[in-house]
């Protein structure tokens, strides 16, 4: 019974007094017995109650239900008491009320089963004060878990999740409260009677004991001698469309992230301190919560075709779109990311560490009431347009066709096409149309301007939704999340969908044992293209060609092979879909055996399944080319049908790969401090790890995707041109490949650290691994990797204590060996059965024929990288200004290379340990806060790094000119990704043809085998200098942040001026041309004003190269130094604006936090003018990276 009227209390007291006067005689007779009975009843009332973060009224309601008592109080008196916690078992009712109400300044009396609650009297002997307040940081966020203690006593409380507290203390004049929190400066604040205390906490850079998590150890930052850098999740930009690698671009010194395409789902290239291996995986190792993550698909080293180009197949296509080892991870689950770079930091990862290690720490549950957070983003990406594409419009393209005819560049080998200007001209010359009709149709063609980018691209809308919850007690905490990402590319048909979920539990089993468990899973689907490239088509096909006829139907035109083609039909009849599913579990146990002695065990297992499918329907132009005639034009009795390799059905390529890997690690560590100056840390451990890939890939024909996905094999016997029966050689293109690769590792490791008085630190670490991927030579089994290092914390020296300028100064040095195992190679003999006509030796033995794939190499061992690292950290004015400078030198030895062997062994080369490579460079990172006030803060962080790479061994490489021009030739004395170009000397004044400085074979005998001797060295495709700048501005609750990425030193070829189809002939009517060709040579004398050659023709000039190969001038011009540009750029990765609603508004909505954001990714970039506005990362012709507008909301309950 609850009343809010003061009259009720007066009425009750009046009625009670009158009742006792009337019954006085009876009460005297029963007084003693009644009082005894009442006391006995009251004292026998005991209750058990547990309630957390509830109001006093809620406690009263629960007690009324549990007992026969009714509470009477003033609502405005009790309503101001805030939230309380009650946790009693079999407690006396009176004692419970005292414990509950006294700290709140309330008292109570009990009369006839009625509990009357009133304000405590001032004159009470034990007068108390109740103080309320809030502890917060400079960004106005609360500090949960801060300790609030009355100075000079042990009376204290802990702030809740919002940083709020209520403390009741004995009455003293102006009590002083002490506020403390780990990493914050302790504050003493006097209470002067204010309604709410507001206490601002500031970071204490000297007392904050930062920890670097390496996956194997948690090392105090003041003890870290290796090279590491950490970035927090809140400092990374994520709009739902970018990958984790793109989030890190320009954020960490020494880590280079390179985009390869603007397509959705395409993976990026990542390098840490350069390239340390040639034939092995060059990507760094990704680690999540201490567990190494493996790619869903096995690594395959680059393979060059006979022309020196990197060959690719359906497996490579799937791998590009499936993503890397962390593609499944929800970026909103990340706490921070740390990159380990030198030997001292990475030594514990043994033979996986030479390329660097990137460690991701995920969010964990925290004690407190359950917190629910939602994060949502909607992103809009505008479609590509012809602006800055440097492509001709219809009028310019017709002008080229007109010049071809007027200059007489056509011939019998180059007849007029049936489309565009050539088609109209052919009809006029055949007198099918009049001259006036010819001019009318030409004018129409000049204004056609088919917008292929509008037809094939779209303004895409992508969404990301993430929901997480966390909470718990001091005994057990939890964190869980679900995430959905729907990412649509700008090219129609390119999109990806990802769903993921994870849950983590942390528990304490007593005071000495900590347990943790994490489960995660994800499923994703990516759609791309097969045998068609919308961007490549839109950027190379003439705009004179229409996509639809005048009646609105698809317009089909005959391509150069004479088959009907329409790009929209080709997209609809072909496809590429890749599905990936992953599951992971990790568990750890930490046992504090004795003081300083700790045992830790970690187990992790991951499994993934990738299914890739690409197909072409029988109605596609691609299958028409195999079939030999248009779909539906021939019957089974017709000659062309009987001669066709594929008279029915299409093509299906499938890839299914499964991966299972596990890691089990056990370690024992001991930490001891002697005489408060000498600190010793020792750790020893053991680890076993296994990584298994198995799967299949196949290509079949006769596939009907629209007819139940059925397969009908093509005929095995077909007619030849003479009408005779012949074997269908299409079956030679059938293929089935089986993947069965397993890598097992067992390792033992240990580390030792000694520190003296926090000033001098010495460390040493060692690890030894054995693997089935190594040879069985006992001299190389269990070869160790090791490191040692030292650190001098100068700012802890006594003579540095009486100053306020330098807050951090240390010097670090480390040296050691890093290892790398190339899992794509093994020590054993690998052979295969032949396929097609090579399956059985029919002419001699009649047995299966065996082909050698890889020769045995029993001494195969891991690649070793010797690394020295020198570094210093410097901080001024309580670390308001910080910088780090590091120098490193890495030398890779025993690098796996291909060695030439006689073909009598069955192969022309075999992998051996025999190469050397060096990387050295410098890294600088700076952070400072130019302005910091109560309402405004400006933070700046910058980083730069420069790497020098050099191959020091002679390698067995395909040294033809295409490999040299493509950056695929690794040559002694040059860096990885070095490339060469032909030396362009000018234009022929008579013909306008490009001329080059190419020596003859007699002048350059080495040119027969080495193309670099007659080409010109241009530099590297990959940049050797990279950096980033991040800035954030905060004014009250409004924040603006921006991030820039800098890459300098790389060079690239521009797009091909002359498409391969027009190298030996005049431009086809089907092909569009670069707008640069408007400046081409047209007449003698133009060579003084332009370096762009004249239009090619069937009589184009060709050169005999020193390797005796003839090459036409237009092709050489595409790969000449005239087409090389500086690919350096400064890209603005993101601009983001966010606003956090005031707390008073949020509370009215029953929320904990609400913020809104708007962002723009890739808004602009500064590049060389030679690029003509093109994106230098994809300047050679890949789809450019678009800018994206994003809007987000973050809600916390």
Residue, then its C-alpha position, 0 to 999 in steps of 0.5 A: x500500500x503506497x500513498x502520496x498524500x501527507x494527510x494519510x499519515x496524519x489520519x492514521x496517527x489520529x485514528x490510532x490514538x483514539x482507538x487506544x483510549x477507548x480500549x485502555x482497560x483491555x490493553x492493560x490486561x494484555x499489555x505484557x503478553x501483547x508486547x511479547x507476542x509482537x516482539x517475538x513475531x517481529x524477531x522471527x521474520x527473516x528474509x532472503x532477497x537478491x536484487x541488483x540495480x533497482x529502486x527502493x520502491x521495487x525493494x519495498x514491493x518485493x518485501x511486501x510480497x514476501x512478508x505480512x508487512x505494508x510500507x507507508x512512505x512519501x513518494x518524493x522522499x524515497x524516489x530520490x534515493x536512486x538505484x540500490x543493490x540488495x543481497x541477503x540470505x536469511x537476514x533479520x527483517x529489521x537488520x535488512x531495513x537498517x542496512x537499506x535505509x540508513x545509508x540513504x538518510x532514512x529511518x523507519x518504525x514498525x507499528x501493527x504490521x505497518x512499516x513507516x518510512x521517514x527522513x532520519x532525524x538530524x539529532x540522531x547520534x549516528x548522523x550520516x551523509x549520502x553523497x551522489x556523483x558521477x566520474x567521467x573522462x574528458x570526452x564526457x563518457x563515464x568511468x565504470x569501475x572507479x573506486x570512491x573512498x572516504x579519505x582516511x577510512x576503508x569506506x568506499x564504493x565502485x561506480x556503475x557502468x555509467x560512472x555514477x556512484x552513491x556513498x554514505x559516510x559518517x557525518x564530518x564537516x566537508x568530507x574528502x573523497x578519493x577517486x582512483x582508477x587504473x591508468x588515471x590520476x588519483x584525485x581527492x575532491x572535497x564535498x561541500x554539499x552539492x547535489x551531485x559531485x562531478x569528477x573529471x579523471x585524467x590519464x596518468x601516462x607515468x603510472x599507466x602500465x600498458x601491455x602489448x599482447x603478442x598472442x603468446x605473452x602479455x608484455x609490459x610496454x616498458x619491457x618491450x624491446x621488439x618492434x610493435x605498433x597498435x591501433x585501436x578499433x575506434x581509430x579505424x574507419x569502417x562504413x560497412x563496405x571496406x575490408x579490415x585490410x583497407x581499414x588499416x591502410x596508412x595506419x601502421x608504419x611498415x605495413x603496406x596495403x595495396x588495392x588491386x581492384x574496385x570490385x566488391x570482394x576483391x582481396x588486397x595485398x599486404x606487406x610488412x617491411x617489404x617482401x621476404x620470400x619469392x615462391x612462398x606466401x608473402x602475406x603476413x600471419x593473421x592471429x585472432x586472440x592468440x590463434x593463427x588463422x589460415x586462409x580458406x584456400x591453400x596458397x599457390x605460388x605464381x606461375x608464369x606462362x610461356x610469354x612471362x605473364x602470370x597465368x591464372x585459372x578458376x582457382x585463382x578467380x575463386x581465391x580472389x573473391x573468397x578473401x583471406x584468413x580474417x574475411x569472416x571476422x566482424x570488424x565491430x568485434x575488434x578491440x585493437x590490432x597490433x603488428x609485430x615486425x622484428x625478430x624479437x616480437x615475432x620469434x614465438x611464431x617460429x617458421x611463420x613469422x618472416x612476413x610479420x604478424x598481425x594480431x587482432x584482439x577481440x572484445x570481451x565481456x565486462x562485469x556489470x549489467x547487460x549492455x546492448x549495442x546496435x551499430x548500423x550503416x547504410x552506404x551509397x556508392x555512385x556508379x562509374x561515369x565516362x568522366x576522367x575515363x579518358x575515352x573517346x565519344x562517338x564523334x571522336x571515334x567516327x573521326x578515327x574511322x573516317x581517317x582510316x578510309x581517307x588514308x587508305x589504311x584498309x586492305x583485303x586483310x582488313x575489310x570493312x566491318x558491318x557496324x558503325x561508320x564502317x558499316x554505313x560506308x560499306x553500304x554506301x560503297x555497295x550503293x545500297x544507300x545514297x550519299x545523303x542517307x550516308x551523311x544522315x546516318x553518320x551524323x546519327x552515329x556521331x551523336x549515338x554515345x551509348x552510355x555503357x557505364x550507365x547500362x552496366x553499372x548502378x548507384x549501389x546501396x549497401x548495408x551493415x547491421x551489427x548487434x552485440x551484448x555484454x555484461x556479467x559479474x565479477x565471476x563470469x562475463x559474456x560478450x556476443x554479437x551478430x552481424x549482417x553485411x550486404x555489400x552491392x558493387x557498382x557493376x550490376x551483378x557484383x555483390x557479396x552477403x556475409x552473416x556472422x555471429x560470435x559468443x565469448x565467455x570469461x569465468x573465474x573458477x576460484x581466485x586462481x583459475x581463469x577460463x575463457x571460451x569463444x565460438x564464432x561462425x560465418x557464412x558469405x556469398x560473393x557473386x562475380x563474373x565469368x568470361x565477361x568484364x563489365x568495366x573492361x567492356x565499357x572502357x574498350x567498346x565503341x560508343x557508336x554501337x547501341x545496346x538496344x534496337x529502336x524497338x527496345x529489344x537487345x541489339x546483337x552485333x557480329x564481333x570480330x569472329x563473326x558471332x552475335x554479341x550483346x553484353x547484357x545477354x552475356x552477363x545473364x548467361x554466365x556467372x560466378x558464385x563463391x560461398x564460404x562457411x567458417x566455424x571456429x572455437x578457442x578456449x584458454x585456461x590460466x592457473x595461478x599456481x603460486x605467487x608469480x607462477x602461472x600455467x596457461x593452456x590455449x586451444x583453437x580449432x577452425x574449419x572452413x568450406x569454400x565452394x566456387x562455381x562459374x558457368x556459361x550457358x549454351x546461349x552465351x557468346x563464349x559457348x557459341x565460339x566453342x560450338x561453332x554456330x549460333x544457338x538454335x540454328x542447326x539440327x542434329x542432322x545438319x553438318x555443322x551440328x555433327x562437326x561441333x565439339x559442343x552441340x548442346x549445353x554449356x560449361x561448368x567449373x566447380x571448386x570445393x576446398x575444405x580446411x581444418x586447422x588446430x593449435x594447442x599451446x601450453x606454457x609455464x611462466x614465472x615472475x619474481x621481483x627481488x629487493x624491489x629492483x630486480x625483476x625476472x620473467x621466465x616462460x617455457x612452452x610447447x605447441x603443436x599445430x596442424x593445417x589440412x587442405x583437401x578439395x577438388x576442382x573440375x571442368x565439365x561440358x554439356x551443362x544446362x543451368x536453366x534446365x534443372x542444372x543437369x549435365x549431358x556429355x558432348x559426343x565423344x566422336x564427331x565429324x571432321x571437315x572431310x566428313x570422317x569420324x574423329x575423336x572429340x578433343x574437347x574432352x582434353x579440356x575436361x579436368x579434375x584436380x585433387x588437393x590434399x595438403x597437410x602441414x604439421x608442426x611441433x615446437x618448443x619455445x622459451x623466453x627470459x626477461x630481466x629488468x633492473x629498477x624499471x630502467x634496464x631490460x634484457x630479453x632473450x627468446x628461442x623457438x625450435x620447430x619441426x614439420x613434415x614440410x621440411x626434409x628429413x636431413x637431421x642437421x636441419x631438423x628442429x633448427x631454432x629461431x632466436x632473438x635477444x634484445x635490450x631496452x633502456x628506459x631513460x625517463x626512469x633515471x633519477x636524474x630525469x625525475x625533477x623535470x616536467x618536459x620529457x615524459x618518455x625516452x627509451x632506446x631499444x635494440x634487438x637481433x634475431x632470426x625469423x623463419x618462413x616455411x613455404x607450405x606449397x613445397x614439400x621434400x617428397x617426389x610428387x607425380x601425376x597420371x597424365x590426362x587425355x591421350x597421355x593417360x595410357x601409353x597406347x603405342x608401347x606399354x599399354x600402362x598408365x603414364x606417370x609425369x613428374x610434378x616435383x622432384x624430391x629434395x630431402x634437404x628442404x628447410x625453412x627460409x631464414x631471415x636475420x633481423x636487426x632492429x634499432x628503435x627509440x620512443x620519445x614523449x614530451x609534456x605528459x606524452x602530449x607529443x610522442x614519436x618513434x623512430x626505428x631502423x631495421x635490416x632484414x637478410x633472408x637466406x636459404x630462400x626457396x628458388x627454382x633451380x634448372x635441371x635437365x629435362x631428363x628428370x621429367x621437369x625443367x626446374x625444382x625448388x631448392x634453398x639457395x636464394x638471398x634477399x635483403x630489406x632495410x629501411x626506416x620507420x617514423x611515427x608521430x602523435x601530438x595534440x595541438x589543442x586541448x581544452x574542455x570543449x575542443x580537442x585536436x589530435x594528429x598522428x602521422x607515420x612514414x616508412x621507407x623500405x629498400x629491397x634487393x635480390x642478391x642471388x641469381x635466379x632461374x627465371x623466365x627472362x623474356x620481355x613480357x615478364x620483365x615488363x610485367x614486374x614478374x622477373x626477379x633479377x639479381x641486384x634489383x628489387x621485387x616488382x622491378x620492371x623494364x620498358x622499351x626505350x622510346x626515341x620518337x616518331x618516324x617523321x614520314x609514317x608517324x610510327x614509334x621508334x625504339x633504341x633496340x640493339x641487334x643480337x650482334x650488338x647485344x649477345x646477352x639479349x638472346x636469353x635476357x630481355x633486360x639487357x635490351x630494355x630500360x629499367x624503370x623502377x618498381x611497381x610497388x612503392x618503397x615509401x608509404x605513410x599515413x596521416x590521421x586527424x580528429x577534431x572534437x567540439x563538445x559532442x561533435x567529432x570530425x575525423x579524417x585519414x590519409x594514405x600516402x604511397x611514393x616511389x612506385x611506377x606503372x604503365x598506363x592503360x594500353x594505347x593500342x589494344x592487342x586487337x589493333x596492334x597489327x591492323x587498323x582499329x576495329x569498328x567495335x573498339x573504343x580508343x583512348x582520348x589521348x589518340x586525338x593528339x596522334x600523329x596525322x601528317x609529317x611535322x606532327x612529331x614535333x608536337x606529339x609523341x603519340x604514334x599514328x594509327x596502326x595498320x596492316x603495314x605497321x613497323x615491326x622489330x626483330x628483338x635480340x631474342x629473334x622474336x618479331x614484335x610490332x611497334x604499336x605493341x612495343x609502344x604500349x610497353x615503352x618508357x613513354x607509357x610509364x608514369x609516376x604512381x605516387x599518390x596521397x589519398x584521402x581514405x575517409x572523412x567522418x562526422x559524428x554527433x553524440x546526443x546529450x545525456x539528458x536527451x538520451x535518458x529520456x529515450x531510456x537509452x545509454x548512448x546514441x550517436x549519429x554519423x555521416x562519412x565519405x570514403x575516398x573523396x579525393x586524391x592527389x596524383x601525377x598529372x600524367x595519370x589524367x585523373x586515373x586511380x594509380x592503384x588500378x591505372x593499368x586497366x582494373x576497375x577503379x575504386x569509387x567513393x562512398x557516402x555512408x550514414x550510421x547510427x550507434x545505440x547503446x541500452 
